[in-house]
Amino acid sequence: AGGLSAAAGAVVGSVSLVAGAAAAGTVALGGGLTSALGLSAGAGEGEPSAEVALGLVNALLELMGSATNALDAENPQAELAGHMDAVVACRTVNDLGACLLDYWYALRGDVLSPWPLHMQQTWVRLAYLAKYGDVRRAPGPLARAACGLLLELGDGFRPAASSMDAAQSDAW
């Protein structure tokens, strides 16, 4: 979490909400997505669902932070800060699906150029499913879908869009 908050602080500057939540609010973030992952609400630090939720949030923040110039906005850093704040505020897998979709629509078209259009369309459909799916009926599949969406999005970026080197990208 410390490396993430340093990266978020360096990328966004004065967005203390993101950096503070990534560094200090890990249990609250994990607990917020815990019910969406099928366990009781309020699961705490060290519980598997809290760890998965925290991992999803951290991975999305890392991906966003590595592609600061990927957004199609007049002020990409301010736009990025808004997206990162929304990720930090996620309370369910549905919220995370909404953040993924919002981020998707804010990306410049050339960022995902190596990714075939039909695969992008499938990704968007699955993201809508994650956003609107019934978490009470299918918590596991929705959580797996969110993981897959995040991995596919990271793999879909063209290499120049991310500040990660090859080793970092492979580790991510």
C-alpha positions in Angstrom: 0.0 0.0 0.0 2.9 2.3 0.7 4.3 2.0 -2.9 0.8 2.6 -4.2 0.3 5.7 -2.2 3.6 7.1 -3.3 2.8 6.4 -6.9 -0.7 7.9 -6.6 0.8 11.0 -4.9 3.4 11.4 -7.5 0.9 11.0 -10.4 -1.9 13.0 -9.1 -0.1 15.5 -6.8 -2.4 16.8 -4.2 -5.1 14.1 -4.2 -4.7 13.2 -0.6 -7.9 11.2 -0.6 -6.5 8.6 -2.9 -3.1 8.4 -1.3 -4.5 8.4 2.3 -7.1 5.8 1.6 -4.6 3.5 -0.2 -2.2 3.9 2.7 -4.4 4.0 5.8 -7.9 2.9 4.8 -7.1 -0.6 3.5 -9.4 -2.4 6.0 -12.3 -0.1 5.2 -11.8 -0.7 1.4 -11.5 -4.4 1.9 -14.5 -4.5 4.2 -16.6 -2.5 1.7 -16.2 -5.1 -1.0 -16.4 -8.0 1.3 -20.2 -8.5 1.1 -19.9 -8.5 -2.7 -17.4 -11.3 -2.5 -19.9 -13.5 -0.6 -18.8 -13.2 3.0 -20.4 -11.3 5.8 -20.4 -7.5 5.8 -17.5 -6.0 7.7 -15.0 -8.7 7.2 -11.7 -7.4 8.5 -8.0 -7.4 7.8 -6.6 -10.8 7.0 -9.8 -12.3 5.8 -9.7 -13.7 2.3 -12.5 -11.6 0.9 -11.0 -8.4 2.3 -7.7 -9.3 0.8 -9.3 -9.9 -2.7 -11.2 -6.7 -2.5 -8.1 -4.8 -1.5 -6.1 -6.4 -4.3 -8.7 -5.4 -6.9 -8.7 -1.8 -5.7 -5.0 -1.6 -5.6 -4.5 -3.2 -9.0 -7.0 -0.8 -10.6 -5.3 2.2 -8.9 -1.9 0.9 -10.1 -3.1 0.5 -13.6 -4.6 4.0 -13.6 -1.5 5.5 -12.1 0.7 3.9 -14.7 -1.2 5.4 -17.6 -1.5 9.0 -16.7 -1.7 10.3 -20.2 -4.1 7.7 -21.4 -7.2 9.8 -20.7 -9.0 11.8 -23.4 -9.5 14.9 -21.3 -8.4 18.6 -21.3 -6.7 18.0 -17.9 -5.8 14.3 -17.7 -4.4 14.5 -14.2 -7.6 16.1 -12.8 -9.7 13.5 -14.7 -7.5 10.7 -13.3 -7.9 12.0 -9.8 -11.7 11.8 -10.1 -11.5 8.2 -11.4 -9.1 7.2 -8.6 -11.3 8.8 -6.0 -14.2 6.8 -7.3 -12.2 3.6 -7.1 -11.3 4.3 -3.5 -15.0 4.9 -2.7 -16.1 1.5 -4.1 -18.3 -0.4 -1.7 -19.3 -3.4 -3.9 -18.2 -5.3 -7.0 -21.0 -3.3 -8.8 -19.3 -0.1 -7.8 -16.0 -1.4 -9.2 -17.7 -2.4 -12.4 -19.0 1.1 -12.7 -15.5 2.5 -12.1 -14.1 0.2 -14.8 -16.7 1.4 -17.3 -16.2 5.1 -16.5 -12.5 4.7 -16.9 -13.0 2.8 -20.1 -15.0 5.6 -21.6 -12.5 8.2 -20.6 -9.6 6.5 -22.3 -8.2 7.8 -25.6 -9.0 5.5 -28.5 -5.4 4.8 -29.4 -4.5 3.5 -26.0 -6.3 0.2 -26.7 -5.3 0.0 -30.4 -3.7 -3.5 -30.2 -6.9 -4.9 -28.7 -9.3 -6.1 -31.4 -12.7 -4.4 -31.5 -14.7 -7.5 -30.9 -12.8 -8.2 -27.8 -13.3 -4.6 -26.6 -17.1 -5.1 -27.2 -17.1 -8.3 -25.2 -15.2 -6.5 -22.4 -17.7 -3.7 -22.3 -20.6 -6.1 -22.1 -19.0 -8.0 -19.2 -18.3 -4.7 -17.4 -21.9 -3.8 -17.7 -22.7 -7.2 -16.2 -20.3 -6.5 -13.3 -21.9 -3.1 -12.8 -25.5 -4.3 -12.8 -25.3 -7.9 -11.8 -27.1 -9.2 -8.7 -24.3 -9.5 -6.2 -26.5 -11.5 -3.7 -27.2 -14.2 -6.3 -23.7 -14.5 -7.9 -21.0 -13.0 -5.7 -18.3 -15.3 -6.8 -18.8 -15.1 -10.5 -19.1 -11.3 -10.3 -15.9 -11.1 -8.4 -14.1 -13.3 -10.9 -15.5 -11.2 -13.7 -14.1 -8.0 -12.1 -10.7 -9.7 -11.8 -10.8 -10.8 -15.4 -11.9 -7.3 -16.6 -9.1 -5.7 -14.8 -6.5 -8.1 -16.2 -7.8 -7.8 -19.7 -7.9 -4.0 -19.5 -4.2 -4.0 -18.4 -3.3 -6.4 -21.2 -5.2 -4.3 -23.7 -3.1 -1.2 -23.3 -0.5 -0.6 -25.9 3.0 -0.6 -24.4 3.6 3.1 -24.8 0.5 4.0 -22.9 1.8 2.7 -19.6 4.8 3.9 -17.6 5.4 0.3 -16.4 8.5 -1.4 -17.8 8.3 -5.0 -19.1 9.2 -6.5 -15.7 6.6 -4.4 -13.8 4.0 -5.2 -16.4 4.7 -8.9 -16.1 4.6 -8.7 -12.3 1.3 -6.7 -12.4 
